Amino acid sequence: ANTPGAAAAQTGRYFGAGISGHLDEAAYVNTWTTEFNGVTPGNEMKWSTTEPRRDQFNFAPADEIVSRARDKRMTIRGHTLVWHAQLPSWVNDLDATNLRSATRNHINQVMGHWKGQIYAWDVVNEAFLGDGTRRQSVFQQKLGDGYIEEAFRAARAADPNTKLCYNDFNTDGVNTKSTAIYNMVRDFRNRGVPIDCVGFQSHLSSNSSLSTYQANLQRFADLGVEVQITELDVGGSGSAQADVYRKVTQACLAISRCTGITVWGITDKYSWRDEETPLLFDNNYAKKQAYYDVLYAL
Ligand code: XIL
């Protein structure tokens, strides 16, 4: 195979890109649709875009991405339903009763709009802190510990045929945060709370230690959930950057339940980490060393 998407497909996986905006730029769209066989809308499915005012839904920006992705038979990840960031202020102003019903409605409407079209949804994003405690988001503060479980149950009802993921960052090894999430997932599996996958954002740097990266993915996989690398990017350049990309790719391939890798953007030019050149294509869409190391590892 001569693209990461085609190489990943040979083992039944996807290799996707987070994309946002720039659909009028030919090089951007061409690189996406040629090199990748998956996509995550980078911003367009977030609450601030999909429901900027209560009960007024706006699906058009994500629809543009989804329709192109469907034309190319790509694997589409939905991102994200319950998250403290990019959340419209009206949500913060609700009392507990209204927040609970608004959250349920948001999940129903957004998942319902793309029902049957999304491979996996990030139902809850970034609910834990580095010390393993819950982030004190509006959901945590007003709805309590049960809000994550409530969200997953609502999501299962809204679209029974998509995979439901918990997604977070700084979970790139066996550490306090990943262990807290592991304990939650184990508890959910034991009690029959619907959860199918865990997303590891993997916003990394060239000097990230990956000594327990694969072991961490494996312990989650051993709970019976899929694991996915959901927002991979690696600050740095050259062989140090390429090494990290290669090790992450190899870790996923070593785990049968690791079903796909998504890099968080296409070109360094538009990366959210704008000074860090963390992606596989440079500002001019030239393939970087990291690109070739990923391609040969897949
Ligand atoms: C980022 C987007 O890439 C930016 O364009 C936006 O300004 C902020 O959010 N964790 C996540 C992603 O789950 O949604 C974030 O994406 C990066 C961190």
Residues whose N, C-alpha, C, O or C-beta is under 5 A from the ligand:
A	BS01	XIL	G42 W272
